[in-house]
Amino acid sequence: MTSRLLIAISLFVLSAAPAVADARIYCYQKVIKASATGGGKVQVNGFRVEVGPAADPDNVGHMTCHASIVSPKGQVVYESNAWGMEIDPITGQDINGDSQPEAVLVSFSGGAHCCWTYHIISLGKKPGLLREFENGATASFRDLRGNGQIEILVRDDRYDGAFGLDHASSVFPLLIVELKESQFNDVASHFWPIYEKEIQEEGSKLNDRHLQEFLHSNPDEVHDDLDYLGTKSSILLIVLDYLYAGRPEEGHTVLRKLWPKDSQERTWKDMLSGFCSGLRARLGLETSQPPCGGK
């Protein structure tokens, strides 16, 4: 088993306890045996939300993790199978602003390369799947402004392995969205202090000597020096933070200061391409306006 899979299992199994119950409600595959363990259920608005081991319909003799939501009338509103399944702690709260509760089920595909899928299901008068999205990093649901509107914070996996970096050195810029009815909206520009804090943290890691070495290097060549990779990663995340926070001009300016001149514009184009075609595109966010389209 690769180290990335072990990390993925840890993230899936060891995160904070949910508000919907006194203990984590999750089901996951055992590493050695072809079986699953865990599970549990909660009642929300008369609906039963449950995850647990079940026979794998696609693999005789094996177990999988099954999630189901059953209405007060006993009808199955939603069900799904995956390597791992969890009832997210946000379940029972109003996520999309319709004054009705939702459930969030999180499925993990297993394996060393991806992925978590978030299934947002209405538990209101018209129950059913509202939206779902897949990503190579986990998401969190938080009321950042304390006004009852839930924001979804998720780090875009589009740049994993990009810019000549391996997974350990890759950058995962933060995207902040809200769900209104069944439409995701980018609200990152309202939370500049979150990005500013990370920019300052990454900037504090930059060493003058290492920065000068980087500026006089060819970033397209293979490098294995950890200081070099750390410098490159910090600069990329700083620039992308400006871009994801809705300040692309500032990000472009910083790139011109901190990136080797010969590859500045190509790197910027790669950043914009990832920004427009990555998680934003999977969420259906606007891509016809700058910096993704238009003038």
Secondary structure, 3 states (H helix, E strand, C coil): CCHHHHHHHHHHHCCCCCCCCCCCCEEEECCCCCCEEECEEEEECCEEEEEEEEECCCCCCCEEEEEEEECCCCCEEEEEEECEEEECCCCCCCCCCCCCCEEEEEEECCCCCCCEEEEEEECCCCCEEEEEEEECCCEEEECCCCCCCCEEEEECCCCCCCCCCCHHHCCCCEEEEEEECCEEEECHHHHHHHHHHHHHHHHCCCCHHHHHHHHCCCCCCCCCCHHHHHHHHHHHHHHHHHHHCCCHHHHHHHHHHHCCHHHHHHHHHHHHHHHHHCHHHHHCCCCCCCCCCCC
